[in-house]
Amino acid sequence: MGLQGIGFTEILILLVVVLLLFGAKRIPEIAGSFGKGITEFKRNLNDAQKAITEPPRADRAVGAAPPTTEPVAREEDRPEPKRLLN
């Protein structure tokens, strides 16, 4: 069974149910979290593919973190994220 049988009416009913369950203020937060999750998944998938297909470099130990020149930001140094909706 595919998505061929879903029409405008079914999508509209589904959106109304989601709106009733979560409320108008939570939907952007949920969508943002979902998008970040997909982005993180794709990034990890690409990293795994690179680790499999690329040969290991001789100048770096396996599993060692790459050297960084930037200072690491601590949790208390990061600014509070801005809220779009109150």
N, C-alpha and C positions, 0 to 999 in steps of 0.2 A: 504494500500500500504506500503510495507516495503522496505528494502534496498537490496533485492535480485536482482533487475534489474540494480544495479549500477555496471559498469565494470571499467576496467582500463582506457579506453578512457574518460569516464565521469569524473572520478576523476582527470585525467590529465587536462581536460578542466577547471574544477572547480579551480584547483590550479593556472593555468595560469591567470584566471580572478581575483582571489584574489591577485596575484602578481602584476597585472596591476593596480588594484584599490588602493592598499596600498603601494606598493613599497617594495623593498628588505630590507630596513633598518627598516621599521615599523613592519614587520611580527614577528620578535622575541619579540618585546615589547608587541605586542598584545597577542601572545601566553603566555608570562610570566604573563601578567595581567589576562588572562583567567584561567591559572593554579592557581594563588593566589586566585582568586575568588572562584574556586571550592574547594580549601583547606579550605578557611574561611567558606564556606557554610557547608561543612562536619563537621567542628569543632562546628559550632553553632547547627547543627542538633544533634550531639552527646551530647552537653551540654543540649539541650532541652529534649532529651530522658532521660538523667540522672536526670534532675530536676523532670520529671514526675514519673519515676520509683523508685527513692530513697526517703525514708522518710526524712523529714526535721530534721536537728540536733537540739537538745535542747540548745546547748551551743552557737548557732549563731542565730541572729535575721534574719527573712526572708527578703531577699533583701539586706542585709548588705554585704559589700565587705569583702573578707577574709583578715586577717591580713598579711602584708608582712614585710619581714626583709630586702629586697633589696631596695636601694634608687631608686626613680622613675626618669628615664632619661627624661630630658626636651628636647624639639625639637631642641634647639640651641646646646645641648651637643652631639647630635648624629653626627657621621661623614657623610660626603657626600658619597652616594653610588657610586661605581665604574661603569663606563660605559664599556661594553664589546666591542661594536662597535662604532666607531666615525663617 
